Each structure stands twice: as structure tokens, then as C-alpha cells.
Amino acid sequence: MFCREECHNGAVEQVISGGKLLMSTALLARALLADEVVAAAERLVEALTIDDSGSLGTGGNGGLLSRETIRKADELRVLLLRWRK
């Protein structure tokens, strides 16, 4: 069973299970953000590969970046900015 300790303004400060501190919510948020950053990086790498070489013999832009790839790079950029805060 999980319980949460709240500070005076109601914000959750800790996640506790069986009387043991699992992690602070700040660490939990950072871990979740790390998962988002990795997923965004994987999507960008896949998009870059498709732009360069295509997939299964089709597609490819001869190394030119598609709008979709640029959008995925922007998503990763936003997540990295959040990570640095």
C-alpha cells in the first residue's frame, strides 16, 4: 500500500510504501521525464533513419529532413529543456 505525505500547501512530497520512503515526488517526476526523453530520442533516431534510407526499400528523402522529423526533434528539444530545469 502506498501513502503520500503532503506539505502545508497539499503538494505531495514523498511516496511511501510499507513505511519505507520509495522516492520523493521530485525524483519520481524526473524518472518519468527521463522515460519521455528516451522515448522521444528513439522516435527521432527512427525518423532520421527513415529520412536517410527509407524503410523496407521504400521512402527515404535522400538525407533531406521531413517536417515530421523536424517536429520530433522539436519534441525532444522541449523535453530536454524541461530536464534541465
GROMACS elastic network, one bead per residue, 0.5 to 0.9 nm:
[ bonds ]
;  ai    aj funct       b0    kb
    1    16     6  0.82941   500
    1    17     6  0.56228   500
    1    18     6  0.65486   500
    2    15     6  0.67466   500
    2    16     6  0.54894   500
    2    18     6  0.72248   500
    2    19     6  0.88130   500
    3    14     6  0.83814   500
    3    15     6  0.61550   500
    3    16     6  0.52334   500
    3    17     6  0.63544   500
    3    18     6  0.86182   500
    3    19     6  0.86853   500
    4    12     6  0.62720   500
    4    13     6  0.72847   500
    4    14     6  0.56954   500
    4    16     6  0.60249   500
    4    17     6  0.87826   500
    5    10     6  0.88802   500
    5    11     6  0.84976   500
    5    12     6  0.58729   500
    5    13     6  0.58327   500
    5    14     6  0.54571   500
    5    15     6  0.69804   500
    5    16     6  0.77865   500
    6     9     6  0.76152   500
    6    10     6  0.52572   500
    6    11     6  0.54704   500
    6    13     6  0.56584   500
    6    14     6  0.74650   500
    7    10     6  0.54109   500
    7    11     6  0.57211   500
    7    12     6  0.65279   500
    7    13     6  0.64992   500
    8    11     6  0.75148   500
    9    12     6  0.88967   500
   10    13     6  0.89028   500
   12    15     6  0.78027   500
   12    24     6  0.84325   500
   12    25     6  0.66799   500
   13    23     6  0.89477   500
   13    24     6  0.57630   500
   13    25     6  0.56116   500
   13    26     6  0.76228   500
   14    21     6  0.69256   500
   14    22     6  0.76061   500
   14    23     6  0.61124   500
   14    25     6  0.55349   500
   14    26     6  0.84475   500
   15    20     6  0.86628   500
   15    21     6  0.61787   500
   15    22     6  0.56840   500
   15    23     6  0.57663   500
   15    24     6  0.60535   500
   15    25     6  0.66227   500
   15    28     6  0.87233   500
   16    19     6  0.60474   500
   16    20     6  0.54634   500
   16    22     6  0.54372   500
   16    23     6  0.74598   500
   16    24     6  0.87824   500
   17    20     6  0.54046   500
   17    21     6  0.65810   500
   17    22     6  0.66237   500
   18    21     6  0.84025   500
   21    24     6  0.76946   500
   23    26     6  0.80123   500
   23    27     6  0.61530   500
   23    28     6  0.64314   500
   24    27     6  0.52748   500
   24    28     6  0.62865   500
   24    29     6  0.86509   500
   25    29     6  0.59153   500
   25    30     6  0.83785   500
   26    29     6  0.51479   500
   26    30     6  0.61932   500
   26    31     6  0.86518   500
   27    31     6  0.60995   500
   27    32     6  0.85888   500
   28    31     6  0.50880   500
   28    32     6  0.62149   500
   28    33     6  0.85464   500
   29    32     6  0.51322   500
   29    33     6  0.60873   500
   29    34     6  0.85639   500
   30    34     6  0.60957   500
   30    35     6  0.87374   500
   30    83     6  0.73958   500
   31    34     6  0.50004   500
   31    35     6  0.64826   500
   31    36     6  0.88602   500
   32    35     6  0.51601   500
   32    36     6  0.65000   500
   32    37     6  0.88162   500
   33    37     6  0.61877   500
   33    38     6  0.86721   500
   33    79     6  0.75023   500
   33    82     6  0.82048   500
   33    83     6  0.70242   500
   34    37     6  0.50285   500
   34    38     6  0.62335   500
   34    39     6  0.86107   500
   34    79     6  0.87770   500
   34    83     6  0.76955   500
   35    38     6  0.52196   500
   35    39     6  0.61958   500
   35    40     6  0.86167   500
   36    39     6  0.51149   500
   36    40     6  0.60679   500
   36    41     6  0.85111   500
   36    76     6  0.86816   500
   36    79     6  0.74255   500
   37    40     6  0.51254   500
   37    41     6  0.60703   500
   37    42     6  0.85998   500
   37    76     6  0.64431   500
   37    79     6  0.59899   500
   37    80     6  0.69244   500
   37    83     6  0.83636   500
   38    41     6  0.50601   500
   38    42     6  0.61840   500
   38    43     6  0.87036   500
   38    76     6  0.88540   500
   39    42     6  0.51052   500
   39    43     6  0.63079   500
   39    44     6  0.87061   500
   39    76     6  0.89303   500
   40    43     6  0.50985   500
   40    44     6  0.62077   500
   40    45     6  0.86645   500
   40    72     6  0.70967   500
   40    73     6  0.80950   500
   40    75     6  0.69388   500
   40    76     6  0.54289   500
   40    79     6  0.82088   500
   41    44     6  0.50863   500
   41    45     6  0.61701   500
   41    46     6  0.86248   500
   41    72     6  0.84036   500
   41    73     6  0.80857   500
   41    76     6  0.63690   500
   42    45     6  0.51566   500
   42    46     6  0.62076   500
   42    47     6  0.86212   500
   43    46     6  0.51631   500
   43    47     6  0.61490   500
   43    48     6  0.86322   500
   43    69     6  0.87065   500
   43    72     6  0.69417   500
   43    73     6  0.88256   500
   44    47     6  0.50395   500
   44    48     6  0.61061   500
   44    49     6  0.85766   500
   44    69     6  0.64695   500
   44    70     6  0.85415   500
   44    71     6  0.89737   500
   44    72     6  0.55490   500
   44    73     6  0.60341   500
   44    76     6  0.78018   500
   45    48     6  0.51257   500
   45    49     6  0.62159   500
   45    50     6  0.87007   500
   45    69     6  0.89673   500
   46    49     6  0.51301   500
   46    50     6  0.62648   500
   46    51     6  0.86605   500
   46    69     6  0.89410   500
   47    50     6  0.51154   500
   47    51     6  0.61230   500
   47    52     6  0.85912   500
   47    65     6  0.87432   500
   47    66     6  0.85239   500
   47    68     6  0.77155   500
   47    69     6  0.54351   500
   47    72     6  0.78863   500
   48    51     6  0.50807   500
   48    52     6  0.61706   500
   48    53     6  0.85390   500
   48    63     6  0.82031   500
   48    65     6  0.73206   500
   48    66     6  0.87741   500
   48    69     6  0.65451   500
   49    52     6  0.51468   500
   49    53     6  0.58452   500
   49    54     6  0.68926   500
   49    55     6  0.82458   500
   49    60     6  0.81968   500
   49    63     6  0.88016   500
   50    53     6  0.52597   500
   50    55     6  0.57922   500
   50    59     6  0.70382   500
   50    60     6  0.54688   500
   50    61     6  0.78906   500
   50    63     6  0.89609   500
   51    54     6  0.58888   500
   51    55     6  0.89038   500
   51    59     6  0.74240   500
   51    62     6  0.67615   500
   51    63     6  0.57750   500
   51    64     6  0.64316   500
   51    65     6  0.59792   500
   51    66     6  0.67253   500
   51    69     6  0.78097   500
   52    59     6  0.88091   500
   52    60     6  0.52943   500
   52    61     6  0.59020   500
   52    62     6  0.53255   500
   52    64     6  0.70690   500
   52    65     6  0.80698   500
   53    56     6  0.89929   500
   53    57     6  0.79660   500
   53    58     6  0.82803   500
   53    59     6  0.73252   500
   53    61     6  0.74451   500
   53    62     6  0.69617   500
   53    63     6  0.76123   500
   54    57     6  0.62081   500
   54    58     6  0.53027   500
   54    61     6  0.73484   500
   54    62     6  0.85641   500
   55    58     6  0.53918   500
   55    59     6  0.62156   500
   55    60     6  0.72824   500
   56    59     6  0.83325   500
   57    60     6  0.85778   500
   59    62     6  0.89986   500
   60    63     6  0.73158   500
   60    64     6  0.83158   500
   61    64     6  0.51451   500
   61    65     6  0.69913   500
   61    66     6  0.75031   500
   62    65     6  0.86813   500
   65    68     6  0.80976   500
   65    69     6  0.61486   500
   65    70     6  0.67853   500
   66    69     6  0.52384   500
   66    70     6  0.64384   500
   66    71     6  0.86946   500
   67    70     6  0.50806   500
   67    71     6  0.61376   500
   67    72     6  0.87003   500
   68    71     6  0.50392   500
   68    72     6  0.63003   500
   68    73     6  0.87067   500
   69    72     6  0.50644   500
   69    73     6  0.62373   500
   69    74     6  0.86572   500
   70    73     6  0.50310   500
   70    74     6  0.62609   500
   70    75     6  0.87496   500
   71    74     6  0.50352   500
   71    75     6  0.63128   500
   71    76     6  0.87865   500
   72    75     6  0.50153   500
   72    76     6  0.63488   500
   72    77     6  0.85996   500
   73    76     6  0.51516   500
   73    77     6  0.61478   500
   73    78     6  0.87856   500
   74    78     6  0.62706   500
   74    79     6  0.87073   500
   75    78     6  0.52837   500
   75    79     6  0.64196   500
   75    80     6  0.87440   500
   76    79     6  0.51119   500
   76    80     6  0.61397   500
   76    81     6  0.86337   500
   77    80     6  0.51175   500
   77    81     6  0.62584   500
   77    82     6  0.87455   500
   78    81     6  0.51088   500
   78    82     6  0.63348   500
   78    83     6  0.86608   500
   79    82     6  0.50323   500
   79    83     6  0.61329   500
   79    84     6  0.87746   500
   80    84     6  0.63285   500
   80    85     6  0.89386   500
   81    84     6  0.52750   500
   81    85     6  0.67337   500
   82    85     6  0.54038   500
